[in-house]
Amino acid sequence: MTPQLALLGENPRLRRALEPLALPRLSPEDSLRRKAILFAVAVDDFGADPAFYTLLRRLRAEPDALEGAVVAMVVDGTGELYTKAAAQALTLAATMAGAYLPGRALVEATGSLYNHHIQAANWSLSWEETYFRRVRELAARLAEFTPPRFERPKVLMLHASEQRRSNTLALGRAVLERLAPQCDLREIALLNGAVHDCRGCGYHQCLHFAQNATCFYGGALSEEVFPAIRASDLLLFLCPNYNDALGANLVALINRMTGLVLKESMGEKYVAGVVASGYSGGDVVARQLLGAMCLNRGFMLPPRALLLETAHDPGDAMRAAGIEARLTQFAASLLQSVSIAGKTGWK
């Protein structure tokens, strides 16, 4: 499918990056459904262009605005801040509006382009040439993207939640119950004391460990979790929101995945999440998960990849009004997106 360009602000460098693509332009009034769309976002020293926020409001107001669409994004900034924040906000809005996102659906350009210097050295190109090449490659991947579907999807649920009191775990297991007839399921708990955060090895040292299917620390992640990720088609992260941040064990897992993604692409695997907040801020944690796992680690996002709930006291989540319907709808959406059988819908 030929991608179409949705331009959300302009600057000279972004214009130069996009010109060779010669993509047809979408106007703000055009339908976004069932299209391949490259969003191009201009960010200055004070944040994204106003057109960007107009789009976000549209996607949030129209939950099927991107139904059947696949999207990727280029975010070009004049400074060193706000580019990643804009990308994460658009990623959350796009998936919740019904879009697929391929793995690494973002090409980001900070003002200095320093974020391209490692790849530039690998390719023997200037930083700007590297940025432009990545834009071309992203557009090509977007044009070729076909969401994979699986006969019987292998679902891996990852969490670090206390068994008896956790609202998030109760929600996650309720989702698995609904997936069980058509999926193979596995649950792994990332227990306290069993997961060390990333040591920060250099690139070549990390690559050496990755080639031997391990990590500096070894342990449960290398021996159990990483092989389970390799064997899965869909990762379901359970993310309790205590203090407006992903939990420490989940962050450690994501940080330690560098060796895994250096060795092999995660681009044929989906990621989804359940976020339960004690008070508020589920969207904050959701953006962190999607930014880390899709934009950085390279997992695909299915449409409506998140279930977002607010529940403080133990048991509140499963007592919430309408929760059974929301759980069924979330599981049905996952199946419809990733399963061959899901094409006929949830019954």
N, C-alpha and C positions, 0 to 999 in steps of 0.2 A: 504494500500500500504506500503510495507517495505521501510523505509527510506534508503537512501544511504548517505555516509559520504563524504563531500568535505573538506579536511584538508588543511588549509591555515596557515602553520607554526605549530610548536610544542613546547611544554615545558613539563616537567615531570608531573605537576599536571593536565594539560589538557589531557595528555595521560592516566593518571589513571581514570579521569572522563569518558573517552570514551570507555575504554577497555571492561567494562561489557556489553556494547551495542552490540558489535560484528557486527557492520554494514558493509556491503560491501562498498568498497572504490571506489570513482570516480577519474579518472585521469584527468589532465588538458585538455586533448583533447576530452574527452567524451561529448556527447550531454547532455544538461541539461533539455531538453524539456520533459514534461509529466512525471516527477519524483517527489517523495518526497525527499527533500534534506535537510540534516542537515549540515550547514556550521559551521566549527569549526575554530575559528580565534585566533591565538596567538599574543599577544601584549606585547612588552617589554617596557622598560623605555623611548624609543624613538619613539614608534608608532607601527603600525601593521607590520607583516611580509611582505616582498616584494610580495609574492604570492597573498596576499590580493589585492594589487593595480593592479596586472595583471588581477585578476578576475573583479575588478571594471571596468577597461578599456574594457574588453570583453563584460560585460553586457551593458555598455553605447554604444558600437559600434554595438551590435546586438540587436535591439529592440524586437526581438522575441526569444531571447536566452532561456528564462524561460517560454515560452508559455505552458500553461497547467500544470505548476509545482506548488507545494506548498513547501514553504521553511520556515525554522526556523534556529536559530543560537545560538551557544555558543561562547562567547568571554571571553578569559582568559588572564588576565594581570599580569605582575610581579610588577607593581606599581599601584598607585591610579588614574592615568590619561590615557586618550585616548581610554579606552574600550568603553565607551558610544558613543564617536565620530565615532569609527569604526562601531558600530552597526547601528547608524543612517545612515551613508553613504551607508552601504550595504542594508539597508531597502529601501532607495530611489531607488538605482540601481535595486534592485530585482523587486519591483512593476512596475517600468517603463519598465522592460524587460519581463513583462507578467506573473509574479508569483502572486499567492495568498499567504498571510501571515496570520496565525491564530493569534488571540489575544494573547498578551504576548509571542511573538515569540522569545524572547531573554532570555537566562540565562547568566548573567554577573558575572564574578569573578574578583574583584580587587585583588591586590597583598595581602592585609591583610585579605581579605574575610569579612571585617567588614560589607559590604553591605548585608550579610546574617545573622547578629547577632539577629535580631528580630525574624525571622522565625525559627532560630536555637533554641531560647528559647521556642517558641511555640511547637516545635517538640521534645524538650529535646534531641537534637543532637549537635554534635560539628559543628563549622562553615563549615569545609570541608565536613563532612557527609551531611550537609544540601545542600551544593552546588552540590554534586554528586547526591543526591536524586532529586533535581530539574532538573538536566540534564536528568536523567532517565524518569522523568515525562514529560518533553518536548518532548523527542523522542517518547514516547507513544502517546502523543496528536498529534504529527505530523503523526504518522502511521494511526491514526484513523480519521484524519481530512477529512471531506467532505464539500465543500462549500455549505452553505444553499442557496436555491433559493426561491423566494416568488412569489405567484400568481399575486399580485399587490403590489409591494414594497411601503412602506411608507417612503417617503424621507423628512427629516427635514433639511432645509437650515438655518444656523446660521451665523450671521454677525453683525458687528458694524460699518457699512458704511453709509456715508451721501447719502441721496437718489438721489440728482440731479447731483452730480459731480463724483460719484465713478465709476471708471473703473471696479473694482472688482465686484461690485454689478451688473453692466450691464452684465458682463460675466456670473455671477451666474444665473441671471434671464433668460438669453438666454439658459443656460443649462436646467433650469426647463421647459422652453417652449418645449424643445425637449423630455423631460421625461414625460410630462403631459399625453399623450395618454395612457401610460401604468403604471403610478404611481399615488399614492395619495401624494399630496405635501403640505408642510407647511413651512412658512418662519417666523423666529423670529429674531427681531433686538435687540441686547444687547445694550441698549441706555446708553449714558454717565450719570452717577449719579445713575443708577439703579442697578449696579453690584459692590459689594464690593469684594476685593480679600480675599483669605483664611486667617483666623485669626491664624491658626497654633494650633488648639486644639490638645490635647493629643489623642492617639489612642482610648482609652476607651470613652472619651467624644465625639469624632467624631462618634464612633459607636453608642452611645446612641442617638445622633441626627438622624443618618441614620435610626435607627430602628423606628423612628417616622416620617420618610419621610421628614425631614427638615434639617436645618443647623443652626449654631449659629446665623447667620445674617438673616435667613429666606428670605423674599422678593421674587423678581421676579424669581430668579433661582430656589428656592424651590417650588414656587407655580405654575410656568408656564413652565420653561425650563426643569427641571428634569423630570416631567411627560411626556413632549413631547419627550424627549430622550428615556424614557422607552417604549413609544408607537411606536418608529420609527424602521425601518430596516436598513436605510442608513442615516448617518449624512454627510451633505455637508458643510464644513467650507469654508467661504470666507475670505481670508487672504491677505489684502493689505500689501505690503512690503514698509514701509517708511524708516526704519533705521535698516534693516537687523535683524528684530526680529518680532515675532508675536505681534499683537496689545494687549494693556493692558486689554481690556474687554475679549478677547478670552483667554488670560492667566489666568485671574481671574476665568473664567468659568472652565477651565481645572483644576486649583488648587482646586476649590470648589467641584469638582466631587469625591473627596475622599470618602465622605459618601455614594454617589450613588454606587460606585463600591465595597465598603465594604459590602453593603447590597445585591447586586445581580451582577452576572457576565454580562459583556457586550460582551461576546464571541460569541453571535449569531447576532451581529450587525456589519455593515460595516461602515467605515469612508473613506471619500474622500475629496479632497480640490481643490479650485481654488486659485492660488497665482498670484497676479499682482504686478509687481515691477515697481517703477518709473524710475529706472535707471538700476539696475542689482541685482544679489544676490537672485533670487527666490529659488534656490536650498538650500540656508541657511535656509530660512523660512520653506521650505518644509520638511527638515530634522527635524526641531523643532516640526512641527505638527505631523509627523509620529512617532517620538520618544515618544512624550507625549501621543498620542491617541492609538497607537498600542502597542508599547513596554511596556508602563507604564500602561495606563488605560485599555488596554485589548480588544480594538475593532479590528475586522478583517480588512485587507486591500484587496480590489479586485485588479485584474491586472490593471495597468496604472491608479492608484488612483488619479493622479494629472494632472491638466491643469495649465501649467506655461506660463505666458505671461509677456511682458514688455510694459508698457504704462504709460506715465507721464501725459500729458494734458487730461482734461476731454474729453471723446469721442474717444480717441486714440485707445483704446482696440478694439472697435467695427468697427473701420476703418482700422485695420491692414490687410495687405495682407494675404489672405487665412484663415481668422479667422472663417468664416462661416463653412468651411470644418473641421477645428480643433474642433470647438464646437460640430458639428454633430458627429465626430469621438469619442470625449470624452464621450458624452451622450450614444452613441451606445455601447461603451465598458462597461460602467457602467451597462447598461441594459443586455448585454450579460452575464455579470458576476453574477448579483444578481437576475435576473428575470427569471421565468420559460418560459415566452414568449420570453425572450431574446435569448434562445437557437437557435432560427431560424434566429437571426441576426436582425440588424436595417434595416428597409425598408424605 
